[in-house]
Amino acid sequence: MTTSMMIVGVGGQGSLLASRLLGTLLTDEGYDVKVSEVHGMSQRGGSVVTYVRFGDRVYSPIVTRGECDCIISFEKIEAARYAACLKPGGRVIVNTQQIDPMPVITGAAEYPEDVLDGLRAQGVQVDAFDALSLALEAGSPRCVNIVLMGRFAAGFGVEKERWLAALEKVIRPRLLPINRIAFEKGWEART
């Protein structure tokens, strides 16, 4: 059986690092893992999506419509943008932070207020929380990605120590202490 996931966000939020953390953990756990990154206009604040598929044998990294088990979303609109990729009853872990897309910034559109309610109405299991506040408590707003991964990890079924070992492999040593705190805050928020 293959599990399909997506990590979605806006350029500069660290979604690619989050996918490296997940891929490293899964590889360490003995899964066949395929990862594919789509950057789009990521350097200009555009949408970024990473596909992560794992199982005994995985043949393609791409997640198609209706195939995704879980989406980890760094922003509410990004969760809604990719919700059609979820399986029926699929799950979204979403940061409640609002990052206005260009049409909202220019005044051409308004940020929708009912994004999460709309996802719930579609039958999506929504796990929404303020990852930005927890990242700030950890010491840096740039740690939102690791807070989100901690939240996901707490419900994934792999011991925390294994996640922390994977974290050590993907984070530079000088940045490791703050990222450990961020991961712990995400992990604790789940319980």
C-alpha positions as CSV (number, residue, x, y, z in Angstrom):
1,M,0.0,0.0,0.0
2,T,1.2,3.5,-0.8
3,T,0.5,6.6,1.3
4,S,0.3,9.9,-0.5
5,M,0.9,13.3,1.0
6,M,1.3,16.9,0.0
7,I,3.1,19.7,1.8
8,V,1.8,23.0,0.5
9,G,2.7,26.6,1.2
10,V,3.9,29.9,-0.1
11,G,7.5,30.4,-1.3
12,G,9.9,31.1,1.5
13,Q,8.0,29.3,4.3
14,G,10.2,26.2,4.4
15,S,8.0,23.6,2.8
16,L,10.9,22.1,1.0
17,L,12.8,21.6,4.2
18,A,9.7,20.1,5.8
19,S,9.5,17.6,2.9
20,R,13.2,16.7,3.3
21,L,12.6,16.0,7.0
22,L,9.6,13.8,6.2
23,G,11.5,12.0,3.4
24,T,14.5,11.4,5.7
25,L,12.4,10.0,8.4
26,L,10.5,7.7,6.1
27,T,13.7,6.5,4.4
28,D,15.2,5.8,7.9
29,E,12.1,3.8,8.7
30,G,12.7,1.6,5.7
31,Y,10.0,2.9,3.3
32,D,10.5,3.3,-0.4
33,V,10.0,7.1,-0.7
34,K,9.5,9.3,-3.8
35,V,9.5,13.1,-3.4
36,S,8.7,15.7,-6.1
37,E,8.8,19.4,-5.7
38,V,6.9,22.0,-7.8
39,H,8.1,25.5,-7.2
40,G,6.0,27.7,-9.5
41,M,6.6,31.3,-8.6
42,S,7.9,30.4,-5.2
43,Q,10.6,33.1,-5.0
44,R,7.9,35.7,-5.5
45,G,5.6,34.4,-2.8
46,G,3.7,32.0,-5.1
47,S,2.4,28.5,-4.3
48,V,4.8,25.7,-3.6
49,V,3.8,22.0,-3.4
50,T,5.8,19.0,-2.6
51,Y,4.5,15.5,-3.2
52,V,5.6,12.7,-0.9
53,R,4.6,9.1,-1.5
54,F,5.8,6.2,0.5
55,G,5.2,2.5,1.0
56,D,6.8,-0.9,0.2
57,R,7.3,0.0,-3.4
58,V,6.5,3.4,-5.0
59,Y,6.6,3.9,-8.7
60,S,5.8,7.6,-9.1
61,P,6.2,10.7,-6.9
62,I,3.1,12.5,-8.3
63,V,-0.1,12.7,-6.3
64,T,-3.2,12.9,-8.5
65,R,-6.7,14.2,-7.7
66,G,-8.5,12.2,-5.1
67,E,-5.3,10.2,-4.1
68,C,-3.9,12.2,-1.2
69,D,-4.2,10.9,2.3
70,C,-2.9,14.0,4.1
71,I,-2.0,17.6,3.3
72,I,0.2,19.7,5.5
73,S,-0.6,23.3,4.7
74,F,1.4,26.3,5.8
75,E,-1.5,28.7,4.9
76,K,-5.3,28.4,4.7
77,I,-5.9,29.3,1.1
78,E,-3.1,26.8,0.1
79,A,-5.1,24.1,1.9
80,A,-8.2,25.0,-0.1
81,R,-6.3,25.2,-3.3
82,Y,-5.2,21.5,-3.1
83,A,-8.2,20.0,-1.2
84,A,-9.4,18.3,-4.4
85,C,-6.4,16.1,-4.3
86,L,-7.6,14.5,-1.0
87,K,-9.2,11.1,-0.8
88,P,-12.7,11.1,0.6
89,G,-12.3,11.8,4.3
90,G,-8.8,13.0,3.8
91,R,-7.0,15.1,6.4
92,V,-5.5,18.5,6.4
93,I,-3.1,19.9,9.0
94,V,-3.2,23.6,8.5
95,N,-1.6,26.7,10.0
96,T,-4.2,29.3,10.6
97,Q,-1.9,32.1,9.5
98,Q,-3.2,34.3,6.7
99,I,-0.8,35.3,3.9
100,D,-2.5,37.5,1.4
101,P,-2.0,36.4,-2.2
102,M,-1.2,39.1,-4.8
103,P,-4.9,39.7,-5.9
104,V,-5.8,40.5,-2.3
105,I,-2.7,42.7,-1.9
106,T,-3.6,44.7,-5.0
107,G,-7.3,45.0,-4.0
108,A,-8.6,42.9,-6.9
109,A,-10.0,40.3,-4.5
110,E,-10.8,39.7,-0.9
111,Y,-9.4,37.0,1.3
112,P,-12.2,34.5,1.9
113,E,-13.2,34.3,5.6
114,D,-14.7,30.8,5.6
115,V,-11.9,28.7,4.1
116,L,-11.7,26.2,6.9
117,D,-15.4,25.9,7.2
118,G,-15.6,25.2,3.5
119,L,-13.1,22.4,3.8
120,R,-15.1,20.9,6.7
121,A,-18.3,21.1,4.6
122,Q,-16.5,19.0,1.9
123,G,-15.9,16.2,4.5
124,V,-12.2,17.1,5.0
125,Q,-10.8,16.4,8.5
126,V,-9.3,19.7,9.4
127,D,-6.6,20.0,12.1
128,A,-6.2,23.8,12.2
129,F,-3.9,25.6,14.7
130,D,-1.8,28.7,15.1
131,A,1.7,27.4,14.2
132,L,3.0,30.9,13.8
133,S,2.4,31.7,17.5
134,L,4.2,28.4,18.5
135,A,7.1,29.3,16.2
136,L,7.4,32.7,17.8
137,E,7.4,31.0,21.2
138,A,10.2,28.8,20.0
139,G,12.2,31.9,19.0
140,S,11.6,32.5,15.3
141,P,8.7,32.9,12.8
142,R,10.8,30.9,10.3
143,C,10.2,27.7,12.4
144,V,6.5,27.4,11.3
145,N,7.5,24.5,9.1
146,I,9.0,22.5,11.9
147,V,6.1,23.3,14.2
148,L,3.8,21.9,11.6
149,M,5.9,18.8,11.2
150,G,5.9,18.3,15.0
151,R,2.1,18.4,14.9
152,F,2.0,15.9,12.1
153,A,4.6,13.7,13.7
154,A,2.7,13.4,17.0
155,G,0.0,11.5,15.3
156,F,2.1,9.5,12.8
157,G,3.0,6.6,15.0
158,V,6.8,6.9,14.9
159,E,8.7,7.6,18.2
160,K,9.7,11.2,18.8
161,E,13.4,10.3,19.1
162,R,13.3,8.9,15.5
163,W,11.9,12.3,14.3
164,L,14.5,14.2,16.2
165,A,17.3,12.0,14.7
166,A,15.9,12.9,11.2
167,L,15.8,16.6,12.2
168,E,19.5,16.4,13.1
169,K,20.2,15.1,9.6
170,V,18.5,18.0,7.7
171,I,19.1,21.0,10.0
172,R,22.4,22.9,10.2
173,P,24.0,22.4,13.7
174,R,23.8,26.0,14.6
175,L,20.0,26.1,13.9
176,L,19.2,22.8,15.5
177,P,18.4,24.0,19.1
178,I,15.7,26.4,18.0
179,N,14.2,23.8,15.5
180,R,14.2,21.2,18.3
181,I,12.1,23.6,20.4
182,A,9.8,24.3,17.5
183,F,9.3,20.6,16.8
184,E,8.5,19.9,20.5
185,K,6.0,22.7,20.5
186,G,4.2,21.2,17.5
187,W,4.4,17.7,19.0
188,E,2.9,19.0,22.4
189,A,0.2,20.9,20.6
190,R,-1.2,17.6,19.2
191,T,-1.6,16.0,22.6
